[in-house]
Amino acid sequence: MTDAVMNELHTDKNASEQAARDRASHASAAVKRGLKKRYAAESRFRAYGIGAIAIAMCFIVILFTTIISSGLPAFTETTITLNVELKEDVIDPAGTRDPATLVNANYRKIVFDTLLLEFPDVTSRTDRRALTAILSAGASFQVQKMVTGDPSLIGQTIEIDLPVSADFDLYHKGVINKSTDEADRRVDDKQMAWFDTLKERGTITSGFNTTFFTNADSREPELAGIWGATVGSLFTMLVTLLLSFPIGVSAAVYLEEFAPKNRLTQIIEVNINNLAAVPSIVFGLLGLAVFINFFGLPRSAPLVGGMVLALMTLPTIIIASRAALKAVPPSIREAALGLGASRMQVVTHHVLPLAMPGILTGTIIGMAQALGETAPLLMIGMVAFIVDIPGSITDPATVLPVQVYLWADSPERAFVARTSAAIMVLLSFLIFMNALAVVLRKKFERRW
Amino acid sequence: MGEIDMSNSVTTTAPAARDMSVERETKFYTRGVQVFYGEKQALFDVDLDIYENEVTALIGPSGCGKSTYLRTLNRMNDTIDICRVKGTIELDGTDIYSNAIDVVHLRARVGMVFQKPNPFPKSIYENIAYGPRIHGIATGKEEIDNIVEQSLVRASLWEEVKDRLDEPGTGLSGGQQQRLCIARAIAVQPEVILMDEPCSALDPIATARIEELIDELRDNFTIVIVTHSMQQAARVSQRTAFFHMGDLVEVGETGKIFTTPKDQRTQDYITGRFG
């Protein structure tokens, strides 16, 4: 090589190094320019995220405060303490203590007379009626229950806490007050005066509303409770669980572990996913047509409600179970197969136990969905007004969300608080179930 | 090129020498083994014998079909829907793909250790006891206790875990887990143990222990091991088979394969020119 060539090469080398440096500095300048933009984009995105969460939290707070503030009054009830004289000549004039006589006695007269005794100067028929309106219709039933339960009480004078009617309960709680024009309220000035007098005498007390948790539905708001709907919900959930869990898990295990992958199983898979998106009222119509009209199962019964909700819950359970089964690493299956376990043993000894937390989580979430479901149950008649607490899955019943719907639809003002209270009970069930799902997931979470 | 020609001429004597020295029984006799994954053929006419109480190493580049071949020996390929196997695979003279063979029984006779240690997420004890229990090899608690101890001793894990048999097997270190998996395979008292790259997820020290263990196990079991490490094949095996692109290129005594391979591709692979 000549010197010239060497020089040329040398300068070439220098030039190319210079170019590389230029490129590098140019690139870093471009990067710097871009960096600012990139950081800005990131902080914008974070702000959007925080904003979205803040709005969501805001709505949750509004939801809970409205429900709780309007529902809380329903948890207290107002009672009036009266010294009731259980006159023998009214209850059992013949003195036979015949149960039929005791049941049919005029307890209404007894409690009304007791209240009227408090105000001897109230004499006119209209006034007397207005005064006795303070007492709930449930007051005479309460006395009836006491006497039939213990006939030896007849002839004695005992102190009893009797429920006041819903309007006076609201007046006591301040919902109904004098600021409204007298003609527009259900408690007039005279009644208010009597009630205030009773209050001054110390006979009016408020306490925890046990009626709300022990009674079924009633036309009288002060006697209406959610126990009937709760029992109905429990029966319905029981049927749903017993049907959807075994069927859903078996279907998922078969599809995931045994079924050949062909067109037919593909179609089934797509259909299961579609089924999850079917509006729930359609399942209600299906239940009405098939279970009630075709198979003749009883209307308004938790049995049918549970079956309908099981149809609705199945896709959720199948999809969740399949995901849980898929999440079990194939190495576990191989290990068991390699030891000579049959496919059934692989599933029952290893895969299913490992997938169980996921399956249970999915099931609980599915059940929580079913618990809050209203529409399909309206279709099969669980929307009926039912005063009895259901004793079996074939008794007419209603469920919590339907009870909420029924009360929300009632004109009596006292049902407003009860509606919110029922929502609180329903929500607490749902929160409990979801928390259980979270705890299960956390407890059995595995890392492979 | 000259070197390879020379080596070829040397190795031609190897199979003959092998044949003369064969006193060992043939455990697996496989002829014309073809495996298809759907339309794709993964193995082409593999003829290979595996001898009793010997370690046979299967080597070759990734995707050459060595693992596929290994998994035909205990029919683990059955679990893959699209996989089809053709050809003759006999274990002690019985075709393992015939209807007369029950796959569950076959896998009890031909155990397997996988690439990634895969203990069950149960206690160490339960990991070992599972196989004997499902096969009804042992019933009483004492009998199972015995098997668990023996298996762990033979897998040289006993000393490390004897005080914590109730702890989960997944809590052990990688190397211990793999020895646990070997112990689990031994507990079923198989005749053959297939090992699919058993050390690929382990550090050198754990690898060395497993290799020692493989050497000890040879006295009682026939072992087929797939490995990516040629040093490992050289260290632990008596015979080596080299696979390439679904073909069995060459098989012979390990020493001969590594010093005087007769095929160009084997030569290239063991000298690190590809793979």
Interface residues (C-beta under 8 A of the other chain):
Chain A: P260 K261 P329 S331 I332 R333 E334 A335 A336 L337 G338 L339 G340 A341 S342 Q345 H349 H350 L354 R446
Chain B: N74 M76 T79 D81 V104 H105 L106 R107 A108 G111 M112 V113 F114 K116 N118 P119 F120 P121 Y130 G131 I134 H135 C181 R184 A185 V188
